[in-house]
Amino acid sequence: MKLGIREENGSTFAYILVVMVVSFLLVAGLIQVTTGENNQSRYQTDYIKAYYIARAGAESMAMEMERMDNSYYEHFYDVEQIAVAEDMLDGIGEANVSVKRVDEDGFYRITSVGTYEDVSATVKIMMEYRERSELDFGVYAKEEMKDISIKDFDGDIGSGGDIVFKPEGDDKNVTGTINPHTANNITFKIPKTSDVYDSLECTGDFFDEGQTGISLVSKQTLSNKEKAIDDLIKNGSVLPDEVKPLGYYADNLIIDKSLIINEWDGGFDGTITIDTDHAQYYIQDGQDHEDTFDLVKSNPEAGEKWIVLYLEGEVDFETGATLDVIGQHNLIIIVEDGIEVSGTISVANSNKIRFYIMDDVDDNQQDLRIVNNNLIGIKDHPELLTFYLNPFITRPIVATIDNNPDFYGYIIGPEAIVNLKNGSSTVYGGIYANEVNIDASSSFYQLNPSNSNVTLYKQMGIAYWE
């Protein structure tokens, strides 16, 4: 009997032991599953945090690239640029953001790696350097616009900073929208002037073979030079063969090929007719793909043809002078230094006229002045006349519209200063500059804002998320 009880107790103990082991294993398994789920849940939570850190870094870089001046993009050409943001999200997260140029067609890849605790996530954005042809604003300044005082403003006005009217309430004279703190970037192609200068023909009917180009001077100026040179020859200071040609004067001068004008005297009040039918140059993009172009005589893409005038030194295109553009093609005028325009400019066949004001880095004189009570440009067609102000010099180019002109055209200078001042100056077209100052009785009318011939905008934007 006692032995049976002991056997019964042993069986019970074994049973209990088995139950305890099974329960332990079940509990351990449950703990393992629960721990695994908790770890997975924590990983997913940390991954989501890391992802949004990475996304924030990528989007911040994309926004920064959209605001960048176009010249900054060259930093991404040859080497990957890296930025790091630390102590994000509870002071634990970090974003490592890199930008690399993918190809020459204007694509840039942003790669952002976000880290939270020990978990990382990666976000990639492909940025594209897109072209836009429309001028969004009648007047746009990259910097804030202070003390604006206008008579009438029919169009949109924008700025990268504040827009402050003085006196207060003058903004009621703006019929379009007023857009402060608006990023609107631009670049434009400028000619490689040294190549242009070297390639232009320097001999012809208008001037002597010893000259680099023709000189446009008044009759009185010519007479004075002749007298001065005669005096020098008589007293033996110079020999006759050392005397350079004096220049050229004509009441109606016809230019039918690209050439250099090495002097444009303020007293020259004749008519210059530019016949573009024999234009021989095409515009071909430069090797940097963004900011320069070559003028070539070959036909790169069956593009538009241009005749080219290269103006040396300061130019006075004064009230009495007339520039008539005829023929079936277009005109590029490269101004080496500054120019004052108050003469008449007209076209016959919707010819485009583009001035490129290059300027001298050591010259602090006025770079572009559009002055006097006259019609400058082509009435109702501002898209045909554009002044481009070189942004690639050590100081900003200054342009002024002054003293009652009616100006039909566009002034484009991303780093320039443009002043509308004095009198009842009226601008029909568009202005884009780093700084724009509008004084008192000036009026502005935004015409043909979406014309594709006005200028070429370029803007960085998101092409797609990878």
Summary of the structure (lengths in Angstrom):
residues: 466
radius of gyration: 35.0
end to end distance: 82.5
largest distance: 159.2
contacts: 1513
relative contact order: 0.12
helix: 24%
strand: 39%
